[in-house]
Amino acid sequence: MKTALQIDLTFDQILSIIRQLPLQQKLKLTKELEKEAIDSKLSRLLEVFKTKDIAIETISEEVDIVRKEIYEKKKR
């Protein structure tokens, strides 16, 4: 049987708890927070660019143009 608890903590209390963690757990926590932030930013970015007006052909054409530009720059 599991019991769910809700605890109200201030930011300073959470920070105090985190400071007590061993280094490896702090690093793991940091990675998890970074991953969450990246996921959130990516989701917002995808929402900004979300459209039904653009076809895959248009995207492919633009990709080809950019690839050609990059290839030409490398040739020089």
N, C-alpha and C positions, 0 to 999 in steps of 0.2 A: 504494500500500500504506500502510495506517495502522497505527501502533503505539500501543497503549494503555499508558499509564504510570500508576503509582500513587505518589503522593508523600505522605509523612506530614509534615504541617505543624501546628505549634501555632497556637492562636488568635492569639498575639502575632505570629507570623511572618506570618500572613494579614493581620492588621491593618497590619503594616509595609508589606506589598506594596500594600495598598489605599491607604495614605497617599501612595504614590508615583504613583498614577494622576492623570491630569489631571482637572480639575473636572467636565467633561462626562461622563467615564466613571464618576466617583464618583456623579454624579446618576443615571445610567442604572442603576448597580448598586443604588442606594437604591430606585429604583422597582421593580426586579425583586424585591428582598427584601420590599418592602411588598406587592407583588402576591402573593407566595408566602405571606406571613403572613395576608393577607386570605383567600386560597383555603383555607388550613388552618383558620382560624377558622370560615369559612362551612361547610366540610365537617363540622366538629364540631357546629356549631349544627344543621345539617340532620339529623345523626344523632340528636341529642337529641330533635328533634321528629318524627322518622320514626315513623309509625304506620299501620296498616292499618285502624284503628278509626274513622277520620274520613272522611266522605263529602264529595264536592265540593259537594253541596247545603248542608251544614253550614258549610263555608268561605264559600260565597257569601252565606249568610244573615248571617254575622258581618261580612263585608265591607260588606254593605248597612247594617247597624246602625251601624258605625263611620262610613261615609260620611254617613249621616243626622245623626249627632252632630256631625261636622265642619261640615256644611252649616248646622245650627242655630246653632252657635257663630259662624259667619261672618255670619249674618243679624243677630245682635245688635249 
